[in-house]
Amino acid sequence: MNKIHVQKQLIIEKNVEDVWEVMGNQFAQVHLWSTNFKDSKPSGRSKFSGIDYSERITETNRGETIQELDSFDSTTHTLAYHISKGAPSIANHASAVWSLKNNAANKTTVIIEFNMETKGFIGLLMTPLIKKGMGKSAMEIAEDLKYYVEKGLPHPRKRKDI
């Protein structure tokens, strides 16, 4: 068993509430702006104030995944989830924490963290490659979010996929 953690951050030229509206309040509509997701929809009963579902069902290039919220806080602009279906076969556990830091009137830092616990000897051997891929994915999500919130359109690489 090997634990992998990656964290990427990016400054978005919008106020924290505008960014939270997309990243947090519209958690289940991630397919509208993120290159990683082809489709997404809300599911599960409400467990947190401010949101009327507890998971999102998404369609990716690898198939269907379910991200189940572990926390959702509109005050601190932080959410955490784990993948309850569709995690890579090499993973014992995969989770994420997405958070925002209010820098100024129109500057917000988005912080995307991914965590994975791999299994077996192959997981241990694959750690550098997995970590690189997770880092690329985290940065891509941050860039996609920045572009969408600032310009009101999906990132050009997302539009290319449509």
C-alpha positions in Angstrom: 0.0 0.0 0.0 1.3 3.4 -1.0 -0.3 6.8 -0.4 -0.1 9.5 -3.1 -1.0 13.1 -2.5 -1.0 15.9 -5.1 -2.0 19.6 -4.7 -2.3 22.2 -7.3 -3.4 25.8 -7.0 -4.3 28.6 -9.3 -5.5 32.2 -8.9 -8.8 33.0 -10.5 -9.7 36.6 -11.3 -13.2 36.5 -9.7 -14.6 36.8 -6.2 -14.8 33.8 -4.1 -18.6 33.6 -4.2 -18.7 33.5 -8.0 -16.1 30.7 -8.0 -17.9 28.8 -5.2 -21.2 29.0 -7.2 -19.6 26.9 -10.0 -17.3 24.7 -8.0 -19.5 24.1 -4.9 -23.1 24.9 -5.5 -23.0 23.4 -9.0 -20.8 20.4 -8.0 -23.1 18.0 -10.0 -22.8 20.1 -13.2 -19.0 19.6 -13.5 -19.4 18.3 -17.1 -20.3 21.9 -18.2 -16.8 23.1 -17.6 -14.3 20.3 -16.8 -12.5 18.5 -19.6 -12.4 15.3 -17.5 -16.2 14.8 -17.5 -18.5 14.1 -20.5 -21.7 14.1 -18.3 -22.7 14.5 -14.7 -25.8 14.5 -12.6 -26.8 14.8 -9.0 -27.8 11.7 -6.9 -28.2 10.6 -3.3 -30.1 12.2 -0.5 -29.0 15.6 1.0 -26.5 15.4 3.8 -25.2 18.9 3.8 -26.7 22.4 4.2 -26.8 24.3 0.9 -27.0 21.3 -1.4 -29.8 18.9 -2.1 -27.8 15.8 -3.1 -24.8 13.9 -1.7 -23.1 12.6 -4.8 -22.6 13.1 -8.5 -22.6 10.4 -11.1 -20.3 11.2 -13.9 -19.3 9.8 -17.3 -15.6 9.9 -18.2 -13.4 8.3 -20.8 -13.0 5.4 -18.4 -16.7 4.9 -17.9 -19.1 5.8 -15.1 -17.8 7.1 -11.7 -19.5 8.2 -8.6 -18.0 10.9 -6.3 -19.7 10.9 -2.9 -19.4 14.1 -0.8 -17.8 13.6 2.6 -18.0 17.3 3.5 -19.5 20.5 1.9 -19.1 23.9 3.6 -20.3 27.1 1.9 -18.8 29.2 4.7 -15.2 27.9 4.2 -15.7 27.2 0.5 -14.4 23.6 0.9 -15.7 20.3 -0.3 -14.3 16.8 0.0 -15.4 13.6 -1.7 -14.3 10.0 -2.4 -14.8 7.9 -5.4 -17.3 5.2 -4.5 -17.5 3.7 -8.0 -15.1 3.8 -10.9 -11.8 4.4 -9.2 -8.8 3.0 -11.0 -8.4 -0.8 -10.3 -5.0 -0.1 -8.8 -6.6 2.1 -6.1 -7.7 1.0 -2.7 -9.1 4.4 -2.1 -9.3 7.7 -4.1 -10.5 11.0 -2.7 -10.2 14.8 -3.3 -10.5 18.1 -1.4 -11.4 21.2 -3.4 -11.1 24.5 -1.6 -11.1 28.3 -2.3 -9.1 31.0 -0.6 -10.4 34.6 -0.8 -7.4 36.7 -1.7 -9.1 40.1 -2.6 -12.2 41.5 -4.1 -11.7 39.8 -7.4 -9.0 37.3 -6.7 -9.6 33.7 -5.4 -7.1 30.9 -5.1 -8.5 27.5 -6.1 -6.7 24.5 -4.4 -7.3 21.0 -5.9 -6.0 18.1 -3.9 -6.1 14.5 -4.9 -5.3 11.5 -2.7 -5.0 7.9 -3.7 -4.0 4.8 -1.8 -2.6 2.2 -4.2 -2.6 -1.5 -3.7 0.0 -4.2 -4.3 3.5 -4.2 -5.7 2.3 -2.9 -9.1 0.7 0.1 -7.3 4.1 0.8 -5.6 5.9 0.5 -8.9 3.4 2.7 -10.7 3.4 5.5 -8.0 5.6 8.0 -10.0 3.5 7.6 -13.1 0.2 7.8 -11.2 1.4 10.8 -9.2 2.3 12.6 -12.5 -1.1 11.8 -14.0 -2.9 13.0 -10.8 -1.0 16.2 -10.8 -1.8 16.8 -14.5 -5.5 16.1 -13.8 -5.6 18.5 -10.8 -4.0 21.3 -12.8 -6.3 20.8 -15.7 -9.4 21.0 -13.4 -8.1 24.2 -11.9 -7.4 25.7 -15.3 -10.8 24.6 -16.6 -12.5 26.1 -13.6 -10.6 29.4 -14.0 -11.4 29.7 -17.7 -15.1 28.9 -17.2 -15.6 31.3 -14.3 -13.6 34.1 -15.8 -14.8 33.9 -19.4 -18.2 32.2 -19.1 -17.2 29.5 -21.6 -15.7 26.0 -21.3 -11.9 25.9 -21.8 -10.9 25.5 -25.5 -9.8 21.9 -24.9 -13.3 21.1 -23.5 -15.0 22.8 -26.5 -12.8 20.7 -28.8 -14.2 17.5 -27.1 -17.8 18.6 -27.6 
